[in-house]
């Protein structure tokens, strides 16, 4: 019996020791929840200027709409700190923020264009090392404006601007393929892998930035300032080399097998851009081979789509008309892909990961060319093959325009 009590006592103390308790707990009313972070540089001192978009709990709580202290307040506040590195700048911000910054809910990281041109290789160490930071945080690079200024623009429809910007990035890539939906982890991998360079979506302020800071900006039918997701930043050795805009972005996404959906406009007889085709599926395979010591890259694209709009008299019940549209669609796709590849090769920046394809195909040859890969990539032969299939012409096969133009 005595042995039994001893065993129970030991087990009881063991259970007590295993209970974590709340020794490291932090009260919610003592935390400043960071939704977005911006990184700029102070030109005179070359120090980092870090801005934080923090939720104003009194303004976003359900009771705020009914009146009270938080009813008329902005949904977020922006605080700024300066330091020789990011860690120091964050800690120094405690001089201005009455609560401890909390990064576990951060949705967006915005990098200033000046920082991107100088180099982003050192920027991500803090996020990769810190236990609170999320590597799934979206990344943007600003165009013609400081990153901190973008955090101050209040947005309609979404009370938290960081949420609005991240959803724009997601929807723009999903529905239009006008940008890349990259996260911190994607950028870090592209920086460290030999044979791949990062690309990051751009953002700019449209309108009056001063008016965009006011709460009235999110209460108007026609906001005075908006943040627009615009273009893609192409990097080489961690530094911003150039911006890519327009249809070439779709070419990049196709090669990277990230095309989800977009609209392709093709000509119809004498009408320019008269037919709109919606891409509903796209799959790309990138392979490589080495011929006479030089790499040859093969890009195979298969895509499917539907006819979304027709502004010319055409009978889509005829297979020959469908075939003509598919051929024109193939031609447009090839043109976009080839242009995107030419842009990357002109900057000697392998944003597609062709180097990884060469490594998979011929590891021994890759080891010989990896140190000079950027130069080799710039002169590599690239072969593009596209198959396109129109699945459905929509609810109407013969447009009513055919009757109007008789």
Secondary structure, 3 states (H helix, E strand, C coil): CHHHHHHHHHHHHHHHHHCCCCCCCCCHHHEEEEEEEEEEECCCCCCEEEEEEEECHHHHCHHHHHCCCCCCCCCEEEEEEEECCHHHHHHHHHHCCCCEEECCCCCEEEECHHHHHHCCCCCCHHHHHCCCCCCCCEEEEECCCCHHHHHCCCCCCCCCHHHHHHHHHHHHHHHHCCCCCCEHHHHHHHHHCCCCCCEEEEEEEEECHHHHCCHHHHCCCCCCEEEEEEEEEEEECCEEEEEECCHHHHHHHHHCCCCCCEEEEEEECCEEEEEEEEEEEEEEEEEEEEECCEEEEEEEEEEEEEEEEECCCCECCCHHHHHHHHHHHHHHHHHHHHHHHHHHHHCCCCCCCHHHHHHHHCHHHHHHHHHHHHHHHHCCEEEEEEEEEEEECCCCCECCHHHHCC
